Amino acid sequence: MRKFKFLTILALCFFALWAFGQNGTADGTYHFGNLGDDDSGGAGFKKQGDKFAVSNVAKNVGTEMYHGTRLATGNLVIKAEGGTVCKRFTLRNMAIYTFYSETKQSLPYTKFEITLKNESGGIIAVHQIASTTQIGETTISAIPFTTPWPVAGYANVARIELSFAAQGLGATADVLTFKNMSIANVVGGTLPVGFGTVSAKISSGRLQVDWTTRNEVNNEKFIVQGSKNGTNWTDLGTIVSKAELGNSGTTLNYSFGMQWGGTVLAGLGLFSLLLLPATKNRWMKLFVIMLAMSALVSCAKENDNFLDRELKESKNSPTYIRLVQVDKNGTTTFSEVVVVKD
């Protein structure tokens, strides 16, 4: 009898853990049970639990979800349900496996790409494999993407887009199965800042970033960040919110500018001019002036051609810009990522 009670309590605990995971939590594992009917989560989507909607192509077995077409190629979208329960979340990781001929197997994939977007549809990050890769039972973070998946994952995600192409055993992967997602910071409220357009360009050696906001709530500032790979970001500067007391219901325009490249040569030219008063020999003074002028001219040329040269040398690695919005409580959200234009 005591053993029966123990087993009963244990079963209830497992059920509670399953239900808790399924319904999601601010910090936890979300399983893929309770899949709704086609279009129950909007046109082209079915409900997934209480926090997500997934492409109609998705099917369910137990607490797992799989791509139901049973083809070698496929696309699947997992998105926040978009209401008061979940508008955005932090995606830390995702567990998957390849299933073929009634067993879990490792198959070669010629394409595996995951794109993360925010509420405005702006791209937060894109991860993809560079060449054919064996994928069996694994996690997203363990896949050898061209840019490694960050340990902390990505914040403020509202949409996950997956695209894949597998080979092997008749060039048909039976199904790509999704076990669970590690999520955190589930938010059902509106964004503190609604971003409008964001653009960035370089002209005559100067980086110019322009953006608009449709509304702001309790906003303090924006941090402009730059990256060469879209994953590792560097702060470039800060712009304080124009909204009165951090709140605005109308469109506000912002701009940020900074010199881009050529700073070393400019410094050399300035240093040469500073040496001028200490130089007594007139030929040496002439030499110093010529050195300074040469450095400054070279600096101007360097500025004009800086981005052109970088883009020509590495067309697959353009410069990226994004905005970090910081509210008065220190909470951050991100704009879409844009490519710097020349």
DRENDO-1510 file (C-alpha; in Angstrom, 1 decimal, always signed):
<recs>
REC; n; res; u; v; w
REC; 1; MET; +0.0; +0.0; +0.0 .
REC; 2; ARG; +2.8; +2.4; +0.9 .
REC; 3; LYS; +4.6; +1.5; -2.3 .
REC; 4; PHE; +1.3; +2.2; -4.2 .
REC; 5; LYS; +1.0; +5.6; -2.6 .
REC; 6; PHE; +4.6; +6.5; -3.4 .
REC; 7; LEU; +4.1; +5.5; -7.1 .
REC; 8; THR; +0.9; +7.6; -7.2 .
REC; 9; ILE; +2.6; +10.7; -5.8 .
REC; 10; LEU; +5.5; +10.2; -8.1 .
REC; 11; ALA; +3.1; +10.0; -11.1 .
REC; 12; LEU; +1.3; +13.1; -10.0 .
REC; 13; CYS; +4.7; +14.9; -9.7 .
REC; 14; PHE; +5.7; +13.9; -13.2 .
REC; 15; PHE; +2.3; +15.0; -14.5 .
REC; 16; ALA; +2.7; +18.4; -12.8 .
REC; 17; LEU; +6.1; +18.8; -14.2 .
REC; 18; TRP; +4.8; +18.0; -17.7 .
REC; 19; ALA; +1.9; +20.4; -17.4 .
REC; 20; PHE; +4.2; +23.1; -16.0 .
REC; 21; GLY; +6.6; +22.7; -18.9 .
REC; 22; GLN; +3.9; +22.5; -21.5 .
REC; 23; ASN; +2.2; +25.7; -20.3 .
REC; 24; GLY; +5.6; +27.4; -20.1 .
REC; 25; THR; +7.2; +29.5; -17.5 .
REC; 26; ALA; +9.3; +32.6; -17.3 .
REC; 27; ASP; +12.3; +30.4; -17.0 .
REC; 28; GLY; +12.0; +26.8; -18.0 .
REC; 29; THR; +11.4; +24.2; -20.7 .
REC; 30; TYR; +8.5; +24.3; -23.0 .
REC; 31; HIS; +7.2; +21.0; -24.5 .
REC; 32; PHE; +5.2; +20.7; -27.7 .
REC; 33; GLY; +2.0; +19.1; -26.5 .
REC; 34; ASN; -1.7; +20.2; -26.9 .
REC; 35; LEU; -1.4; +21.0; -30.6 .
REC; 36; GLY; -4.7; +22.6; -31.9 .
REC; 37; ASP; -6.4; +22.3; -35.2 .
REC; 38; ASP; -5.3; +24.0; -38.5 .
REC; 39; ASP; -5.9; +27.8; -38.4 .
REC; 40; SER; -6.8; +27.7; -34.7 .
REC; 41; GLY; -3.8; +30.0; -34.1 .
REC; 42; GLY; -4.6; +32.3; -37.1 .
REC; 43; ALA; -4.5; +31.8; -40.9 .
REC; 44; GLY; -1.8; +29.2; -41.6 .
REC; 45; PHE; -1.2; +28.5; -37.9 .
REC; 46; LYS; -2.5; +26.2; -35.2 .
REC; 47; LYS; -2.3; +26.8; -31.5 .
REC; 48; GLN; +0.6; +25.3; -29.6 .
REC; 49; GLY; -0.2; +25.1; -25.9 .
REC; 50; ASP; -1.0; +28.5; -24.4 .
REC; 51; LYS; +2.0; +30.6; -25.5 .
REC; 52; PHE; +2.8; +29.7; -29.2 .
REC; 53; ALA; +1.3; +29.2; -32.6 .
REC; 54; VAL; +3.0; +26.9; -35.2 .
REC; 55; SER; +2.7; +26.3; -38.9 .
REC; 56; ASN; -0.3; +24.1; -39.9 .
REC; 57; VAL; +2.3; +21.6; -41.3 .
REC; 58; ALA; +3.3; +20.7; -37.7 .
REC; 59; LYS; +2.0; +17.5; -36.1 .
REC; 60; ASN; +2.1; +16.2; -32.5 .
REC; 61; VAL; +3.1; +13.0; -30.7 .
REC; 62; GLY; +3.2; +13.1; -27.0 .
REC; 63; THR; +5.1; +16.2; -25.9 .
REC; 64; GLU; +7.0; +16.4; -29.2 .
REC; 65; MET; +6.2; +18.1; -32.5 .
REC; 66; TYR; +7.4; +17.2; -35.9 .
REC; 67; HIS; +7.3; +18.5; -39.5 .
REC; 68; GLY; +4.5; +16.5; -40.9 .
REC; 69; THR; +5.2; +16.5; -44.7 .
REC; 70; ARG; +7.8; +13.8; -44.4 .
REC; 71; LEU; +9.9; +15.4; -47.1 .
REC; 72; ALA; +13.6; +16.0; -47.4 .
REC; 73; THR; +13.0; +19.7; -47.4 .
REC; 74; GLY; +10.8; +21.8; -45.3 .
REC; 75; ASN; +9.9; +25.1; -43.5 .
REC; 76; LEU; +8.4; +25.6; -40.1 .
REC; 77; VAL; +7.5; +28.7; -38.1 .
REC; 78; ILE; +7.1; +28.8; -34.3 .
REC; 79; LYS; +5.8; +32.2; -33.1 .
REC; 80; ALA; +4.6; +33.8; -29.9 .
REC; 81; GLU; +0.8; +33.7; -29.7 .
REC; 82; GLY; +0.9; +37.5; -29.8 .
REC; 83; GLY; -1.8; +38.2; -27.1 .
REC; 84; THR; -1.8; +38.9; -23.4 .
REC; 85; VAL; +0.0; +35.6; -22.6 .
REC; 86; CYS; +3.1; +35.8; -24.8 .
REC; 87; LYS; +4.2; +38.5; -27.2 .
REC; 88; ARG; +8.0; +37.8; -26.9 .
REC; 89; PHE; +10.4; +35.6; -25.1 .
REC; 90; THR; +14.0; +34.7; -24.7 .
REC; 91; LEU; +15.0; +31.6; -26.7 .
REC; 92; ARG; +17.9; +29.9; -25.0 .
REC; 93; ASN; +18.0; +26.6; -26.8 .
REC; 94; MET; +15.9; +24.0; -28.7 .
REC; 95; ALA; +16.2; +20.2; -28.7 .
REC; 96; ILE; +15.6; +18.3; -32.0 .
REC; 97; TYR; +16.2; +15.0; -33.6 .
REC; 98; THR; +16.0; +13.3; -37.1 .
REC; 99; PHE; +13.6; +10.4; -37.3 .
REC; 100; TYR; +13.8; +8.0; -40.2 .
REC; 101; SER; +12.2; +4.5; -40.7 .
REC; 102; GLU; +10.8; +4.3; -37.2 .
REC; 103; THR; +14.1; +5.1; -35.5 .
REC; 104; LYS; +16.2; +8.2; -34.5 .
REC; 105; GLN; +19.1; +8.6; -36.9 .
REC; 106; SER; +21.8; +10.9; -38.0 .
REC; 107; LEU; +21.4; +12.2; -41.5 .
REC; 108; PRO; +23.4; +14.7; -43.7 .
REC; 109; TYR; +21.7; +18.0; -44.0 .
REC; 110; THR; +22.7; +20.3; -46.9 .
REC; 111; LYS; +20.7; +23.2; -45.4 .
REC; 112; PHE; +19.7; +24.0; -41.8 .
REC; 113; GLU; +18.8; +27.6; -41.1 .
REC; 114; ILE; +17.1; +29.3; -38.2 .
REC; 115; THR; +16.0; +32.9; -38.4 .
REC; 116; LEU; +14.8; +34.8; -35.3 .
REC; 117; LYS; +12.6; +37.9; -35.6 .
REC; 118; ASN; +11.1; +40.4; -33.2 .
REC; 119; GLU; +7.5; +41.7; -33.0 .
REC; 120; SER; +8.1; +44.2; -35.8 .
REC; 121; GLY; +9.4; +41.5; -38.1 .
REC; 122; GLY; +12.9; +42.7; -37.8 .
REC; 123; ILE; +15.7; +40.1; -37.9 .
REC; 124; ILE; +17.4; +39.5; -34.6 .
REC; 125; ALA; +19.8; +36.8; -35.8 .
REC; 126; VAL; +20.3; +34.2; -38.6 .
REC; 127; HIS; +22.2; +31.0; -38.1 .
REC; 128; GLN; +23.0; +28.5; -40.9 .
REC; 129; ILE; +25.4; +25.7; -41.7 .
REC; 130; ALA; +28.1; +26.3; -44.2 .
REC; 131; SER; +28.3; +22.8; -45.7 .
REC; 132; THR; +26.7; +19.4; -45.4 .
REC; 133; THR; +26.3; +18.5; -41.7 .
REC; 134; GLN; +25.3; +15.4; -39.9 .
REC; 135; ILE; +22.3; +16.1; -37.6 .
REC; 136; GLY; +20.8; +13.5; -35.3 .
REC; 137; GLU; +19.6; +13.9; -31.8 .
REC; 138; THR; +21.0; +17.2; -30.7 .
REC; 139; THR; +20.3; +20.8; -29.7 .
REC; 140; ILE; +20.4; +24.0; -31.8 .
REC; 141; SER; +23.3; +25.3; -29.8 .
REC; 142; ALA; +25.4; +22.2; -30.7 .
REC; 143; ILE; +24.9; +22.5; -34.4 .
REC; 144; PRO; +28.1; +23.8; -36.1 .
REC; 145; PHE; +26.6; +27.0; -37.5 .
REC; 146; THR; +28.9; +29.5; -39.3 .
REC; 147; THR; +28.3; +31.7; -36.3 .
REC; 148; PRO; +28.1; +29.8; -33.0 .
REC; 149; TRP; +24.8; +30.0; -31.0 .
REC; 150; PRO; +25.3; +32.3; -28.0 .
REC; 151; VAL; +25.2; +30.7; -24.6 .
REC; 152; ALA; +22.5; +33.1; -23.4 .
REC; 153; GLY; +20.4; +32.7; -26.5 .
REC; 154; TYR; +18.4; +35.6; -27.8 .
REC; 155; ALA; +16.0; +38.0; -26.1 .
REC; 156; ASN; +12.8; +39.6; -27.4 .
REC; 157; VAL; +12.1; +36.8; -29.9 .
REC; 158; ALA; +8.6; +36.7; -31.3 .
REC; 159; ARG; +9.1; +34.4; -34.3 .
REC; 160; ILE; +11.3; +31.4; -35.1 .
REC; 161; GLU; +11.6; +30.4; -38.8 .
REC; 162; LEU; +13.3; +27.1; -39.6 .
REC; 163; SER; +14.3; +25.9; -43.1 .
REC; 164; PHE; +16.1; +22.6; -43.8 .
REC; 165; ALA; +17.1; +20.1; -46.5 .
REC; 166; ALA; +18.2; +16.6; -45.6 .
REC; 167; GLN; +19.7; +13.7; -47.5 .
REC; 168; GLY; +20.1; +10.0; -47.1 .
REC; 169; LEU; +18.2; +6.7; -47.5 .
REC; 170; GLY; +16.4; +7.8; -50.7 .
REC; 171; ALA; +17.2; +11.5; -50.1 .
REC; 172; THR; +14.1; +11.7; -47.8 .
REC; 173; ALA; +14.3; +12.5; -44.1 .
REC; 174; ASP; +11.2; +11.0; -42.6 .
REC; 175; VAL; +10.6; +13.8; -40.1 .
REC; 176; LEU; +12.5; +16.5; -38.3 .
REC; 177; THR; +11.2; +16.4; -34.7 .
REC; 178; PHE; +11.3; +19.2; -32.1 .
REC; 179; LYS; +11.5; +18.0; -28.5 .
REC; 180; ASN; +11.3; +21.2; -26.5 .
REC; 181; MET; +12.5; +24.8; -26.2 .
REC; 182; SER; +14.4; +26.4; -23.3 .
REC; 183; ILE; +12.8; +29.7; -22.8 .
REC; 184; ALA; +12.8; +32.6; -20.4 .
REC; 185; ASN; +11.4; +36.1; -19.8 .
REC; 186; VAL; +8.0; +35.5; -21.4 .
REC; 187; VAL; +6.3; +38.8; -21.8 .
REC; 188; GLY; +2.6; +39.4; -22.7 .
REC; 189; GLY; +2.6; +43.2; -22.6 .
REC; 190; THR; +3.3; +45.8; -25.3 .
REC; 191; LEU; +6.9; +46.8; -26.2 .
REC; 192; PRO; +8.1; +49.9; -24.4 .
REC; 193; VAL; +9.2; +51.3; -27.8 .
REC; 194; GLY; +7.6; +50.6; -31.2 .
REC; 195; PHE; +10.4; +51.0; -33.8 .
REC; 196; GLY; +9.6; +52.4; -37.2 .
REC; 197; THR; +12.2; +52.4; -40.0 .
REC; 198; VAL; +15.9; +51.9; -39.2 .
REC; 199; SER; +18.6; +52.6; -41.7 .
REC; 200; ALA; +22.4; +52.9; -41.7 .
REC; 201; LYS; +24.9; +54.1; -44.3 .
REC; 202; ILE; +28.5; +55.3; -44.7 .
REC; 203; SER; +29.3; +58.4; -46.8 .
REC; 204; SER; +32.6; +60.2; -47.0 .
REC; 205; GLY; +34.0; +58.2; -44.1 .
REC; 206; ARG; +31.0; +58.9; -41.8 .
REC; 207; LEU; +28.5; +56.4; -40.4 .
REC; 208; GLN; +25.0; +57.7; -40.3 .
REC; 209; VAL; +22.2; +55.8; -38.5 .
REC; 210; ASP; +18.6; +57.1; -38.7 .
REC; 211; TRP; +15.5; +55.6; -37.1 .
REC; 212; THR; +12.0; +56.5; -36.0 .
REC; 213; THR; +9.8; +55.4; -33.1 .
REC; 214; ARG; +6.0; +55.1; -33.3 .
REC; 215; ASN; +5.5; +55.2; -29.6 .
REC; 216; GLU; +7.6; +55.2; -26.4 .
REC; 217; VAL; +6.7; +54.2; -22.8 .
REC; 218; ASN; +9.1; +54.8; -19.9 .
REC; 219; ASN; +12.0; +55.0; -22.4 .
REC; 220; GLU; +15.4; +56.4; -21.3 .
REC; 221; LYS; +17.9; +56.0; -24.2 .
REC; 222; PHE; +19.1; +54.1; -27.3 .
REC; 223; ILE; +22.5; +52.5; -27.6 .
REC; 224; VAL; +23.7; +52.1; -31.2 .
REC; 225; GLN; +25.6; +48.9; -31.8 .
REC; 226; GLY; +27.7; +47.6; -34.6 .
REC; 227; SER; +28.8; +44.1; -35.6 .
REC; 228; LYS; +30.8; +42.3; -38.4 .
REC; 229; ASN; +29.0; +39.0; -38.0 .
REC; 230; GLY; +25.6; +39.8; -36.6 .
REC; 231; THR; +26.3; +38.1; -33.3 .
REC; 232; ASN; +29.1; +39.9; -31.5 .
REC; 233; TRP; +28.1; +43.5; -30.9 .
REC; 234; THR; +30.1; +46.6; -29.9 .
REC; 235; ASP; +28.6; +49.8; -28.5 .
REC; 236; LEU; +29.1; +52.8; -30.8 .
REC; 237; GLY; +27.3; +55.5; -29.0 .
REC; 238; THR; +24.2; +56.6; -27.0 .
REC; 239; ILE; +21.2; +58.8; -27.9 .
REC; 240; VAL; +18.9; +60.0; -25.1 .
REC; 241; SER; +15.1; +59.6; -25.7 .
REC; 242; LYS; +13.3; +62.7; -27.1 .
REC; 243; ALA; +10.1; +61.6; -25.5 .
REC; 244; GLU; +8.9; +63.8; -22.6 .
REC; 245; LEU; +9.5; +61.8; -19.4 .
REC; 246; GLY; +10.2; +58.9; -21.6 .
REC; 247; ASN; +6.6; +58.7; -23.0 .
REC; 248; SER; +5.3; +59.5; -26.5 .
REC; 249; GLY; +2.4; +58.5; -28.6 .
REC; 250; THR; +3.6; +60.2; -31.8 .
REC; 251; THR; +6.4; +59.5; -34.3 .
REC; 252; LEU; +9.9; +60.7; -33.2 .
REC; 253; ASN; +12.9; +60.9; -35.4 .
REC; 254; TYR; +16.4; +60.1; -34.3 .
REC; 255; SER; +19.9; +60.3; -35.8 .
REC; 256; PHE; +23.4; +59.2; -34.8 .
REC; 257; GLY; +26.6; +59.9; -36.6 .
REC; 258; MET; +30.3; +59.1; -36.1 .
REC; 259; GLN; +33.6; +59.1; -38.1 .
REC; 260; TRP; +34.3; +55.7; -39.6 .
REC; 261; GLY; +37.9; +54.7; -40.2 .
REC; 262; GLY; +41.1; +56.6; -40.9 .
REC; 263; THR; +41.6; +57.6; -37.2 .
REC; 264; VAL; +45.1; +56.3; -37.0 .
REC; 265; LEU; +46.3; +58.4; -39.9 .
REC; 266; ALA; +44.5; +61.4; -38.6 .
REC; 267; GLY; +46.3; +61.0; -35.3 .
REC; 268; LEU; +49.6; +60.8; -37.1 .
REC; 269; GLY; +48.9; +64.0; -38.9 .
REC; 270; LEU; +48.0; +65.8; -35.7 .
REC; 271; PHE; +51.0; +64.5; -33.9 .
REC; 272; SER; +53.2; +65.8; -36.7 .
REC; 273; LEU; +51.7; +69.3; -36.4 .
REC; 274; LEU; +52.3; +69.3; -32.6 .
REC; 275; LEU; +56.0; +68.7; -33.2 .
REC; 276; LEU; +56.2; +71.8; -35.4 .
REC; 277; PRO; +57.0; +74.4; -32.7 .
REC; 278; ALA; +59.8; +72.1; -31.3 .
REC; 279; THR; +61.5; +71.9; -34.7 .
REC; 280; LYS; +64.1; +74.6; -35.3 .
REC; 281; ASN; +65.7; +73.5; -38.6 .
REC; 282; ARG; +63.7; +75.0; -41.5 .
REC; 283; TRP; +64.2; +71.9; -43.6 .
REC; 284; MET; +62.9; +69.7; -40.8 .
REC; 285; LYS; +59.9; +72.0; -40.4 .
REC; 286; LEU; +59.2; +71.6; -44.1 .
REC; 287; PHE; +59.5; +67.9; -43.7 .
REC; 288; VAL; +57.1; +67.8; -40.8 .
REC; 289; ILE; +54.5; +70.0; -42.7 .
REC; 290; MET; +54.7; +67.7; -45.7 .
REC; 291; LEU; +54.3; +64.6; -43.4 .
REC; 292; ALA; +51.2; +66.1; -41.8 .
REC; 293; MET; +49.7; +67.1; -45.1 .
REC; 294; SER; +50.4; +63.6; -46.5 .
REC; 295; ALA; +48.8; +61.9; -43.5 .
REC; 296; LEU; +45.7; +64.1; -43.6 .
REC; 297; VAL; +45.2; +63.5; -47.3 .
REC; 298; SER; +45.7; +59.8; -46.8 .
REC; 299; CYS; +43.2; +60.0; -44.0 .
REC; 300; ALA; +40.6; +61.6; -46.2 .
REC; 301; LYS; +41.1; +58.9; -48.9 .
REC; 302; GLU; +40.9; +56.2; -46.2 .
REC; 303; ASN; +37.6; +57.5; -44.9 .
REC; 304; ASP; +36.1; +57.7; -48.4 .
REC; 305; ASN; +37.0; +54.1; -49.3 .
REC; 306; PHE; +36.8; +52.4; -45.9 .
REC; 307; LEU; +33.5; +50.6; -46.2 .
REC; 308; ASP; +33.9; +50.0; -50.0 .
REC; 309; ARG; +37.1; +48.2; -49.3 .
REC; 310; GLU; +35.7; +46.1; -46.5 .
REC; 311; LEU; +32.6; +45.1; -48.5 .
REC; 312; LYS; +34.7; +44.2; -51.6 .
REC; 313; GLU; +37.2; +42.1; -49.5 .
REC; 314; SER; +34.4; +40.3; -47.6 .
REC; 315; LYS; +31.0; +40.4; -49.3 .
REC; 316; ASN; +29.7; +37.7; -47.0 .
REC; 317; SER; +30.5; +39.7; -44.0 .
REC; 318; PRO; +28.9; +43.2; -44.2 .
REC; 319; THR; +28.7; +45.6; -41.3 .
REC; 320; TYR; +25.5; +45.3; -39.2 .
REC; 321; ILE; +23.8; +47.9; -37.1 .
REC; 322; ARG; +21.1; +47.5; -34.4 .
REC; 323; LEU; +19.6; +49.7; -31.7 .
REC; 324; VAL; +19.3; +48.7; -28.0 .
REC; 325; GLN; +16.4; +50.4; -26.3 .
REC; 326; VAL; +16.9; +50.9; -22.6 .
REC; 327; ASP; +13.9; +51.9; -20.4 .
REC; 328; LYS; +14.1; +53.7; -17.0 .
REC; 329; ASN; +14.1; +50.4; -15.2 .
REC; 330; GLY; +17.1; +49.1; -17.1 .
REC; 331; THR; +15.1; +46.7; -19.2 .
REC; 332; THR; +16.3; +46.4; -22.8 .
REC; 333; THR; +14.7; +45.5; -26.2 .
REC; 334; PHE; +16.2; +45.5; -29.6 .
REC; 335; SER; +15.4; +46.9; -33.0 .
REC; 336; GLU; +15.7; +44.9; -36.2 .
REC; 337; VAL; +19.3; +44.3; -37.5 .
REC; 338; VAL; +20.1; +46.3; -40.7 .
REC; 339; VAL; +23.0; +46.1; -43.1 .
REC; 340; VAL; +25.1; +49.3; -43.5 .
REC; 341; LYS; +24.8; +50.6; -47.0 .
REC; 342; ASP; +27.4; +52.6; -48.9 .
</recs>
